[in-house]
Amino acid sequence: MELAQPNKLFEYAALKIPVITSCFAAIQETFDDACLMYFAPGSSEDLARCILELHADPGRRGQLAENAYNRYRGVRWSKAKKDYLDVVDRMLRHRR
């Protein structure tokens, strides 16, 4: 999981559902701590702390969800596919 960005994360962002997730570099590359609430991987205590904090703070839940949605809009497939297809095209041209 340290190298993955779960599809579910993008689905939650698109639906403006606040997310608590393990602090992995692959996820942080796309979503900073203004978008998601991070906990230390493997720490049930830190996860519990995050759950309680967000449960007690609806304003923060809303802000995280809104920020994640705005970030998602910039990286969603309709935007990212051009970059992806450009890379594939360059690779194919390079092979010829």
N, C-alpha and C positions, 0 to 999 in steps of 0.2 A: 504493500500500500504506500510505501514511502515515495514511490515514483509515479503514482496514479492520481488522476483527477476523476473521481467517481461521477458517472453520468447523473446519479441522483442529486448530487450537489448542484448541478446546472438546472435540473428540473425544479428543485426547491427555490433557487434564485429566480427563475422565470415566474414562479408562482408567488413570489414575495413571502416565502416561508423562512423565518429566521433559522440559522444553522449554527450548531455547535459541532466542531470537528477536531480531530487530532491535528496537532501542529506539525504538518509535513511540508517540506519545501515545495513539492510539486503543486500543492494546493495554494500555498502562499504566493507562488509566482503569478497567480491570476487574481486571488482575492486576499486583500490585506485585512488587518484586524478592525478596520472600519466597516468591513462587509460581513465578517464571520466572527464568532467567538471561538477561540482556540483553547484547547486543554492539552496538557502534557500527555503524549502517547503512553498508554499503559497505566495511567493514573486514574483509578476510579474515584479517588478523593477530589482530584481536580475537575473531573467530569461532573461530579455531584455539585461542586462549588459553582460551576458554570450554569448548570440547570437551575439551581436555586437563585442565582443572581438574575438570570434572564426572566425567570418566573416572577420575580419581585419588581421588575422594571419594564413595564409594557412600552414605555417610550424608547428604551434602548432596543427592544425587540423590533419595533417598527423601523427605527433608524438603520439597524443592521440589515433588515430585509430590503429596505429601499436602496441602500448603498450596494448591496449584492446584486439587486435587479439592474441597477444602472451599470454596474461593471459587466454583468452578463450580456447586456444589450450590445456592448462593444466587442464581445468575443463569441457571440452565438454563431451558429453554422452559417446563416445567411451572410455574415460578415467574414468569417474565417475561411470559408470554402475557396474564395479567390486566392488567398495566400497559400492554402494547401495545394490547389491546382497549379499555381505558379511554380511551386517547388517540384511537383511531379513533372511538369512540363520541362523545367530546366534539367532535371535528372535524365529524362528521356532524350533530350537533345544532346546532352553530354555523352551519352552512350553511342551515338551514331558516329 
